[in-house]
Amino acid sequence: MASKRISDEPAYVLHRYDWSESSLILEVFTRQYGRVALVARGAKKPSSNFRPILLPMQPLHIAFGGDAEIRTLKSAEWQGGHVMPTGDALLSGYYLNELLMRLLAREDPHSALFDAYSATVQLLASQSIDTLQLALRAFELRLLRDIGLLPMLDAETATLEPLEAHTRYVLVAEAGLRQAHGDDRASLPGEQWQALQQSLGDSAPFSETVAACIPGLNELKTQLRALLHYHCGVKVLKTRQMMMDLQAL
């Protein structure tokens, strides 16, 4: 990334942690520059303009500059548009942020994924449980596709043979998309995988991917969770463990 000052850049805060008594280090997801690390000097001071707006899942326009690995936040303006998610929706938003933190390299732009993230956050803020699950699955698919970890969903990965509409297939981390075996816990018919692939086309809106996730939502959740855990190198993501702990209470 050039060292010149970047202005009016759409962004979301993914993570923040203390840097000093008065400042924060931020990991932000920007539309044109990908994931960027910034220092927000004085952001913890009661008088700071940054203090009330550097929150997760809130649409911002920011300005930043510098040529070090951690750049300096110059300004941030809240863009409004939706309220802060709460409850399960808030935890789901943290889950999205954890995925981006684990799977996106810094300064690797993904403008289409940024737009999908923005759309997902807006759906989370709607507080509909059904919509929440659909939004998460659609975003997971878009994320995996954009970073090159999702095989084509209209052909068997090993043979490149087109899928049969009524034959069931599973998505496996080590093997891609293959025909389901008798002991596979979750699978989807070929026609549903084909619909998902079509919904991931470059010109397809995010809402089309959401709609394509409706059939077999639970089966899709199981397979995508296993694939994401594999690529993140963990058995359970931190936010997933937090959800399970809260449900146990």
VOBA-1610 file (N, C-alpha, C; in pm, whole numbers, padded with zeros to 5 digits, always signed):
BEGIN
Met+00085-00119+00000Met+00000+00000+00000Met+00089+00125+00000Ala+00054+00222-00078Ala+00130+00346-00083Ala+00124+00417+00052Ser+00227+00499+00078Ser+00234+00567+00207Ser+00152+00695+00209Lys+00091+00732+00097Lys+00013+00854+00095Lys-00109+00841+00186Arg-00165+00954+00220Arg-00285+00953+00306Arg-00404+00900+00228Ile-00478+00810+00290Ile-00601+00754+00233Ile-00718+00822+00301Ser-00811+00874+00222Ser-00924+00948+00278Ser-01056+00885+00235Asp-01158+00906+00318Asp-01296+00868+00287Asp-01307+00721+00245Glu-01239+00634+00320Glu-01238+00491+00287Glu-01342+00416+00371Pro-01438+00346+00308Pro-01534+00265+00384Pro-01462+00158+00464Ala-01505+00139+00589Ala-01433+00046+00677Ala-01522-00001+00791Tyr-01483-00117+00847Tyr-01544-00169+00969Tyr-01430-00210+01064Val-01451-00190+01193Val-01355-00235+01293Val-01378-00383+01320Leu-01273-00464+01301Leu-01281-00606+01327Leu-01238-00641+01470His-01135-00570+01517His-01079-00602+01648His-01004-00479+01700Arg-01000-00465+01830Arg-00928-00353+01892Arg-00865-00400+02023Tyr-00746-00347+02052Tyr-00682-00380+02178Tyr-00595-00264+02223Asp-00569-00260+02352Asp-00495-00148+02411Asp-00353-00142+02356Trp-00307-00020+02330Trp-00169+00001+02288Trp-00092+00080+02394Ser-00160+00168+02460Ser-00103+00245+02571Ser-00218+00284+02661Glu-00192+00369+02757Glu-00298+00413+02848Glu-00407+00489+02774Ser-00374+00551+02662Ser-00472+00636+02595Ser-00503+00595+02452Ser-00429+00499+02394Ser-00444+00468+02252Ser-00485+00323+02228Leu-00532+00296+02107Leu-00576+00163+02066Leu-00508+00120+01937Ile-00488-00010+01923Ile-00453-00067+01795Ile-00581-00128+01737Leu-00610-00096+01613Leu-00729-00145+01547Leu-00693-00235+01431Glu-00770-00340+01412Glu-00769-00416+01286Glu-00899-00379+01216Val-00887-00316+01100Val-01006-00272+01028Val-01012-00341+00892Phe-01134-00363+00844Phe-01159-00419+00712Phe-01205-00306+00622Thr-01123-00272+00523Thr-01155-00161+00433Thr-01193-00215+00295Arg-01268-00135+00221Arg-01317-00184+00092Arg-01207-00193-00013Gln-01117-00096-00018Gln-01018-00090-00124Gln-00882-00146-00084Tyr-00856-00159+00045Tyr-00722-00198+00090Tyr-00721-00324+00176Gly-00836-00388+00195Gly-00841-00510+00272Gly-00827-00486+00421Arg-00766-00581+00489Arg-00747-00571+00635Arg-00622-00489+00664Val-00641-00385+00745Val-00533-00291+00774Val-00523-00271+00925Ala-00399-00262+00975Ala-00374-00233+01117Ala-00350-00084+01134Leu-00417-00024+01232Leu-00408+00120+01256Leu-00389+00148+01405Val-00318+00254+01435Val-00314+00303+01571Val-00406+00424+01582Ala-00495+00421+01679Ala-00585+00534+01705Ala-00534+00604+01830Arg-00456+00707+01809Arg-00392+00776+01921Arg-00496+00854+02002Gly-00488+00837+02133Gly-00577+00910+02223Gly-00721+00863+02220Ala-00749+00748+02156Ala-00888+00705+02138Ala-00956+00669+02269Lys-00879+00639+02374Lys-00938+00601+02503Lys-00967+00721+02593Lys-00923+00837+02553Lys-00948+00956+02634Lys-01097+00992+02629Pro-01155+01036+02741Pro-01297+01072+02742Pro-01333+01178+02639Ser-01238+01265+02606Ser-01266+01375+02513Ser-01243+01337+02367Ser-01197+01215+02340Ser-01163+01176+02204Ser-01287+01162+02117Asn-01279+01213+01994Asn-01387+01195+01896Asn-01396+01050+01849Phe-01288+00974+01863Phe-01288+00834+01822Phe-01368+00745+01917Arg-01368+00782+02043Arg-01419+00693+02150Arg-01559+00637+02123Pro-01658+00718+02081Pro-01793+00663+02067Pro-01820+00592+01935Ile-01727+00594+01839Ile-01759+00540+01707Ile-01673+00422+01663Leu-01561+00397+01731Leu-01475+00286+01691Leu-01528+00156+01750Leu-01645+00115+01703Leu-01716-00002+01753Leu-01730-00105+01642Pro-01738-00233+01678Pro-01754-00336+01574Pro-01889-00328+01505Met-01891-00368+01380Met-02014-00380+01299Met-02083-00247+01274Gln-02009-00139+01284Gln-02064-00007+01255Gln-01994+00049+01130Pro-02071+00093+01028Pro-02010+00141+00904Pro-01940+00276+00927Leu-01814+00282+00887Leu-01733+00401+00903Leu-01675+00444+00770His-01640+00572+00762His-01549+00622+00660His-01428+00675+00735Ile-01310+00628+00698Ile-01191+00663+00774Ile-01085+00726+00683Ala-00992+00795+00745Ala-00872+00845+00679Ala-00753+00797+00760Phe-00649+00752+00689Phe-00529+00705+00759Phe-00407+00725+00671Gly-00290+00721+00734Gly-00167+00743+00660Gly-00049+00678+00728Gly+00068+00696+00669Gly+00190+00636+00722Gly+00238+00523+00636Asp+00366+00484+00654Asp+00423+00376+00575Asp+00477+00262+00661Ala+00446+00262+00790Ala+00486+00152+00878Ala+00384+00039+00867Glu+00416-00073+00930Glu+00323-00186+00927Glu+00191-00149+00991Ile+00198-00069+01099Ile+00077-00018+01163Ile+00066+00130+01129Arg-00036+00165+01054Arg-00054+00303+01009Arg-00132+00384+01112Thr-00145+00511+01089Thr-00208+00600+01186Thr-00346+00643+01139Leu-00444+00621+01225Leu-00580+00667+01195Leu-00587+00818+01212Lys-00632+00887+01107Lys-00641+01032+01109Lys-00782+01081+01145Ser-00881+01014+01091Ser-01020+01053+01120Ser-01111+00934+01097Ala-01229+00938+01159Ala-01330+00833+01142Ala-01468+00896+01159Glu-01556+00864+01066Glu-01693+00918+01072Glu-01791+00802+01061Trp-01885+00798+01156Trp-01990+00697+01154Trp-02088+00727+01042Gln-02124+00622+00964Gln-02213+00641+00850Gln-02359+00608+00880Gly-02386+00559+01002Gly-02525+00530+01038Gly-02581+00414+00956Gly-02713+00403+00952Gly-02777+00304+00867Gly-02841+00189+00941His-02786+00148+01055His-02849+00042+01133His-02800+00050+01277Val-02880-00009+01365Val-02844-00008+01506Val-02744-00120+01533Met-02680-00115+01649Met-02584-00217+01689Met-02657-00349+01712Pro-02614-00460+01650Pro-02676-00589+01679Pro-02661-00623+01827Thr-02753-00703+01877Thr-02748-00747+02017Thr-02769-00898+02024Gly-02744-00957+02140Gly-02772-01098+02162Gly-02699-01189+02065Asp-02772-01287+02010Asp-02713-01383+01917Asp-02657-01313+01793Ala-02723-01207+01751Ala-02675-01135+01633Ala-02539-01071+01659Leu-02520-01019+01780Leu-02391-00958+01814Leu-02281-01065+01815Leu-02309-01181+01877Leu-02211-01289+01878Leu-02181-01337+01737Ser-02283-01339+01652Ser-02263-01380+01513Ser-02174-01280+01440Gly-02189-01153+01472Gly-02102-01052+01413Gly-01958-01070+01456Tyr-01936-01101+01583Tyr-01801-01130+01631Tyr-01743-01254+01561Tyr-01830-01350+01533Tyr-01789-01469+01459Tyr-01738-01432+01319Leu-01812-01347+01249Leu-01767-01300+01118Leu-01630-01234+01128Asn-01615-01150+01230Asn-01488-01079+01248Asn-01373-01175+01275Glu-01401-01280+01353Glu-01295-01378+01380Glu-01254-01450+01251Leu-01350-01484+01168Leu-01317-01548+01041Leu-01227-01458+00956Leu-01261-01331+00947Leu-01181-01238+00867Leu-01042-01221+00925Met-01033-01214+01057Met-00903-01198+01121Met-00815-01321+01095Arg-00874-01439+01095Arg-00796-01561+01078Arg-00761-01590+00932Leu-00850-01555+00840Leu-00836-01602+00703Leu-00789-01496+00603Leu-00802-01368+00636Leu-00759-01264+00543Leu-00618-01218+00575Ala-00533-01217+00475Ala-00401-01156+00491Ala-00416-01005+00494Arg-00326-00938+00563Arg-00331-00793+00565Arg-00304-00734+00427Glu-00374-00627+00398Glu-00356-00548+00276Glu-00379-00631+00150Asp-00472-00724+00158Asp-00515-00803+00043Asp-00659-00764+00013Pro-00682-00677-00087Pro-00815-00621-00110Pro-00917-00725-00155His-01038-00712-00103His-01151-00796-00143His-01276-00709-00140Ser-01292-00625-00240Ser-01402-00528-00237Ser-01538-00596-00241Ala-01552-00705-00319Ala-01681-00775-00323Ala-01712-00840-00189Leu-01610-00893-00123Leu-01630-00952+00009Leu-01667-00845+00111Phe-01607-00727+00098Phe-01643-00616+00187Phe-01792-00585+00173Asp-01841-00580+00050Asp-01983-00552+00027Asp-02070-00663+00086Ala-02024-00789+00075Ala-02099-00900+00134Ala-02101-00889+00286Tyr-01989-00849+00345Tyr-01983-00830+00490Tyr-02081-00721+00532Ser-02081-00610+00461Ser-02171-00500+00493Ser-02317-00545+00487Ala-02352-00622+00383Ala-02489-00672+00370Ala-02522-00769+00483Thr-02425-00851+00523Thr-02448-00948+00630Thr-02473-00877+00762Val-02393-00775+00793Val-02410-00701+00917Val-02549-00636+00922Gln-02595-00584+00811Gln-02728-00523+00808Gln-02837-00628+00834Leu-02818-00749+00780Leu-02915-00856+00807Leu-02910-00900+00953Leu-02791-00904+01011Leu-02780-00939+01153Leu-02854-00838+01240Ala-02848-00713+01201Ala-02914-00608+01279Ala-03066-00617+01271Ser-03118-00696+01177Ser-03263-00710+01164Ser-03323-00795+01276Gln-03235-00870+01350Gln-03276-00948+01468Gln-03362-01069+01435Ser-03372-01111+01309Ser-03448-01231+01273Ser-03356-01353+01282Ile-03392-01452+01364Ile-03309-01571+01382Ile-03293-01646+01250Asp-03402-01661+01174Asp-03395-01733+01046Asp-03303-01659+00949Thr-03319-01529+00942Thr-03234-01449+00853Thr-03089-01456+00897Leu-03065-01459+01027Leu-02930-01463+01080Leu-02856-01586+01028Gln-02917-01703+01038Gln-02850-01825+00992Gln-02825-01824+00842Leu-02919-01776+00766Leu-02901-01768+00621Leu-02788-01671+00586Ala-02785-01558+00654Ala-02681-01458+00627Ala-02542-01513+00657Leu-02529-01587+00767Leu-02399-01643+00803Leu-02353-01744+00699Arg-02443-01833+00655Arg-02402-01933+00556Arg-02364-01867+00424Ala-02439-01766+00384Ala-02408-01697+00258Ala-02273-01627+00267Phe-02245-01565+00381Phe-02116-01497+00395Phe-02002-01598+00398Glu-02020-01710+00467Glu-01915-01812+00470Glu-01880-01857+00328Leu-01982-01879+00247Leu-01959-01921+00108Leu-01882-01813+00031Arg-01925-01689+00046Arg-01857-01579-00026Arg-01713-01565+00022Leu-01689-01578+00150Leu-01554-01567+00204Leu-01465-01677+00147Leu-01510-01802+00156Leu-01431-01914+00108Leu-01403-01901-00042Arg-01502-01857-00116Arg-01481-01840-00260Arg-01379-01732-00289Asp-01391-01617-00222Asp-01307-01503-00254Asp-01161-01525-00218Ile-01134-01609-00119Ile-00994-01634-00082Ile-00941-01764-00140Gly-01018-01823-00231Gly-00970-01938-00306Gly-00975-02071-00234Leu-01060-02085-00133Leu-01068-02209-00056Leu-01195-02288-00082Leu-01276-02243-00178Leu-01400-02313-00210Leu-01390-02371-00350Pro-01408-02503-00365Pro-01405-02561-00499Pro-01529-02522-00577Met-01527-02548-00706Met-01648-02529-00786Met-01756-02621-00733Leu-01876-02569-00720Leu-01985-02645-00658Leu-02080-02707-00760Asp-02042-02706-00885Asp-02126-02769-00987Asp-02058-02889-01052Ala-01947-02937-00992Ala-01876-03053-01044Ala-01804-03124-00930Glu-01786-03256-00945Glu-01705-03329-00848Glu-01560-03282-00858Thr-01499-03254-00746Thr-01365-03196-00747Thr-01261-03289-00807Ala-01265-03417-00774Ala-01162-03511-00819Ala-01170-03541-00967Thr-01291-03549-01020Thr-01310-03592-01159Thr-01351-03479-01253Leu-01397-03367-01195Leu-01451-03254-01272Leu-01576-03291-01351Glu-01638-03406-01314Glu-01762-03446-01378Glu-01878-03362-01324Pro-01970-03318-01411Pro-02087-03241-01364Pro-02167-03320-01262Leu-02230-03250-01170Leu-02311-03316-01069Leu-02442-03367-01128Glu-02488-03480-01075Glu-02621-03530-01107Glu-02722-03462-01015Ala-02830-03415-01072Ala-02925-03331-00998Ala-02975-03395-00870His-03004-03527-00874His-03068-03591-00759His-02972-03679-00679Thr-02846-03681-00714Thr-02745-03752-00636Thr-02694-03660-00527Arg-02668-03715-00411Arg-02625-03633-00298Arg-02472-03627-00291Tyr-02423-03508-00253Tyr-02280-03483-00247Tyr-02246-03414-00115Val-02119-03427-00074Val-02071-03360+00047Val-01946-03279+00014Leu-01925-03173+00091Leu-01809-03087+00077Leu-01711-03123+00188Val-01594-03175+00148Val-01495-03225+00243Val-01366-03147+00226Ala-01307-03106+00338Ala-01189-03020+00333Ala-01076-03080+00250Glu-01047-03209+00268Glu-00934-03270+00201Glu-00965-03312+00058Ala-01093-03326+00025Ala-01129-03384-00105Ala-01218-03295-00190Gly-01263-03183-00137Gly-01354-03098-00213Gly-01494-03155-00216Leu-01562-03141-00327Leu-01700-03190-00340Leu-01697-03331-00398Arg-01755-03425-00326Arg-01758-03564-00371Arg-01894-03625-00342Gln-01921-03739-00404Gln-02047-03809-00382Gln-02056-03856-00239Ala-02174-03845-00180Ala-02193-03881-00040Ala-02185-04031-00019His-02129-04070+00096His-02126-04210+00138His-02234-04232+00242Gly-02255-04357+00276Gly-02361-04389+00371Gly-02339-04332+00510Asp-02212-04312+00548Asp-02184-04263+00683Asp-02166-04112+00690Asp-02187-04039+00582Asp-02176-03894+00583Asp-02294-03834+00659Arg-02265-03747+00753Arg-02370-03690+00839Arg-02457-03590+00765Ala-02401-03520+00670Ala-02476-03415+00601Ala-02440-03417+00453Ser-02540-03397+00370Ser-02516-03393+00225Ser-02628-03313+00161Leu-02605-03271+00038Leu-02705-03198-00039Leu-02714-03258-00179Pro-02831-03255-00240Pro-02842-03303-00378Pro-02768-03211-00475Gly-02728-03269-00587Gly-02650-03194-00685Gly-02716-03065-00730Glu-02849-03066-00744Glu-02917-02946-00792Glu-02904-02830-00693Gln-02894-02860-00564Gln-02876-02752-00466Gln-02733-02697-00471Trp-02634-02786-00488Trp-02497-02737-00504Trp-02485-02651-00629Gln-02551-02691-00735Gln-02546-02614-00859Gln-02609-02476-00841Ala-02718-02470-00766Ala-02782-02341-00739Ala-02691-02251-00657Leu-02620-02310-00561Leu-02526-02232-00480Leu-02413-02178-00567Gln-02361-02260-00658Gln-02255-02214-00748Gln-02304-02098-00833Gln-02424-02108-00885Gln-02479-02000-00967Gln-02493-01872-00887Ser-02530-01886-00759Ser-02550-01767-00676Ser-02419-01699-00638Leu-02307-01765-00664Leu-02176-01709-00633Leu-02111-01645-00755Gly-02185-01633-00864Gly-02131-01569-00983Gly-02095-01424-00957Asp-02002-01372-01038Asp-01952-01235-01018Asp-02063-01130-01020Ser-02165-01154-01100Ser-02273-01054-01111Ser-02391-01084-01020Ala-02385-01194-00946Ala-02497-01231-00859Ala-02494-01149-00731Pro-02606-01088-00691Pro-02609-01012-00565Pro-02602-01104-00445Phe-02564-01048-00331Phe-02553-01127-00208Phe-02687-01189-00171Ser-02797-01119-00200Ser-02929-01172-00167Ser-02958-01303-00240Glu-02898-01322-00357Glu-02916-01447-00431Glu-02847-01563-00359Thr-02731-01537-00302Thr-02662-01641-00225Thr-02742-01674-00100Val-02797-01572-00034Val-02881-01596+00084Val-02999-01687+00047Ala-03067-01657-00062Ala-03183-01737-00104Ala-03142-01880-00138Ala-03025-01897-00198Ala-02980-02031-00237Ala-02945-02117-00118Cys-02924-02056-00002Cys-02891-02130+00120Cys-03015-02186+00191Ile-03133-02145+00150Ile-03255-02185+00223Ile-03275-02336+00221Pro-03271-02404+00104Pro-03287-02551+00107Pro-03165-02616+00173Gly-03188-02705+00264Gly-03078-02777+00326Gly-02988-02690+00411Leu-03046-02591+00479Leu-02965-02496+00556Leu-02882-02566+00664Asn-02942-02660+00737Asn-02869-02728+00845Asn-02755-02813+00792Glu-02778-02884+00681Glu-02673-02966+00621Glu-02558-02879+00571Leu-02590-02765+00515Leu-02488-02674+00466Leu-02406-02619+00583Lys-02472-02588+00693Lys-02403-02536+00812Lys-02298-02635+00861Thr-02334-02764+00869Thr-02242-02865+00918Thr-02118-02875+00830Gln-02137-02873+00699Gln-02025-02889+00607Gln-01935-02766+00603Leu-01995-02648+00604Leu-01915-02526+00601Leu-01839-02508+00732Arg-01899-02546+00844Arg-01830-02534+00972Arg-01704-02620+00972Ala-01715-02744+00924Ala-01599-02833+00920Ala-01491-02777+00828Leu-01531-02723+00714Leu-01435-02667+00619Leu-01363-02546+00677Leu-01437-02459+00745Leu-01377-02340+00804Leu-01283-02376+00918His-01323-02469+01002His-01235-02512+01112His-01105-02569+01056Tyr-01115-02645+00949Tyr-00996-02703+00887Tyr-00901-02594+00841His-00952-02495+00770His-00865-02390+00715His-00818-02291+00821Cys-00894-02278+00930Cys-00850-02192+01040Cys-00753-02265+01133Gly-00743-02397+01118Gly-00651-02474+01200Gly-00695-02491+01344Val-00826-02490+01368Val-00878-02505+01504Val-00993-02605+01504Lys-01018-02664+01621Lys-01133-02752+01635Lys-01261-02673+01656Val-01250-02564+01731Val-01365-02477+01757Val-01315-02332+01758Leu-01382-02245+01685Leu-01348-02104+01688Leu-01384-02043+01824Lys-01313-01939+01863Lys-01335-01878+01995Lys-01479-01830+02011Thr-01532-01765+01907Thr-01669-01714+01918Thr-01770-01828+01922Arg-01742-01937+01852Arg-01830-02054+01857Arg-01830-02114+01997Gln-01713-02123+02060Gln-01705-02174+02197Gln-01781-02084+02293Met-01770-01953+02271Met-01843-01858+02356Met-01993-01880+02344Met-02043-01902+02221Met-02186-01927+02200Met-02230-02053+02274Met-02149-02158+02264Met-02185-02284+02330Met-02183-02267+02483Asp-02087-02193+02535Asp-02081-02171+02680Asp-02203-02094+02729Leu-02244-01993+02652Leu-02362-01915+02691Leu-02488-01997+02684Gln-02499-02084+02581Gln-02617-02170+02571Gln-02622-02270+02686Ala-02503-02315+02732Ala-02498-02409+02844Ala-02548-02345+02974Leu-02528-02213+02986Leu-02575-02142+03106Leu-02726-02126+03105
//
